[in-house]
Amino acid sequence: MAQQPFNRNFRRPVQKEDEHRINQRIRVPQVRLVGDNVEQGIFDVEQALAMAKAQSLDLVEIVPTANPPVCRIVDYSKFKYDQKKKQKEIKAKAAKTVIKEIRFGPQTDDHDFNFKLKHAISFLKENAKVKAYVHFVGRQIVFKDQGAELLKRFIAGLDEYGKPEGELKLEGKRMIVFIAPKAAKK
């Protein structure tokens, strides 16, 4: 087996951002203790470790960038569990935006237009954004004014349920507009 050449840029593995230094991994002379059931203030690391050991808990570095670093005496496994639980709650509360697409041609007739308008109204009532676009195929690009007129009529038809986010944009062979739902009235 051939030996790998020495790499000067080799560094120790970088600690993951979600990991915290605990107990003997804390390599600073002093720390600031915060939290419940502990005297708050600045202590030597050895003194803080002794306090944690007396309570059968861990010394966990919470804010390593502070001067001196902020530590807390807690059960590390419970601390990690609580952090994961908080992250899950934040993720669940984050608003998930759904975007529904509606496609038109530059010469879409009234029946199709009204059919798609009803669908867009139902999407907006469900709090989904609507991406309406006119797709120009081949030489239809010369009918840009018809496409713009169609989208303006579409926006006017949805005026009661949603409002456009910005102006009409021509991206390649598509003229696009995004329509966001209006806030529900209470």
SULRAKA-V507853 format. One record per backbone hydrogen bond with DSSP energy under -1.0 kcal/mol. NH is the residue of the N-H (numbers start at 1). CO is the residue of the C=O. Records with the same first field share a line. If there is no record, write none. Layout:
# SULRAKA-V507853
NH: CO, CO
This chain:
# SULRAKA-V507853
10: 7
23: 59
25: 22
26: 23
31: 43
32: 69
33: 41
34: 71
41: 33
43: 31
45: 29
48: 44
49: 45
50: 46
51: 47
52: 48
53: 49
54: 50
55: 51
56: 53
57: 52
58: 74
60: 72
61: 21
62: 70
63: 70
70: 63
71: 32
72: 60
74: 58
79: 75
80: 76
81: 77
82: 78
83: 79
84: 80
85: 81
86: 82
87: 83
88: 84
89: 85
90: 86
91: 87
92: 88
93: 89
94: 90
100: 129
102: 131
104: 133
108: 105
113: 109
114: 110
115: 111
116: 112
117: 113
118: 114
119: 115
120: 116
121: 117
122: 118
123: 119
124: 120
125: 121
126: 122
127: 124
128: 123
129: 98
130: 179
131: 100
132: 177
133: 102
134: 175
135: 104
136: 173
140: 137
142: 139
143: 140
147: 143
148: 144
149: 145
150: 146
151: 147
152: 148
153: 149
154: 150
155: 151
156: 152
157: 153
158: 154
161: 158
162: 158
163: 180
165: 178
169: 176
171: 174
174: 171
175: 134
176: 169
177: 132
179: 130
180: 163
182: 161
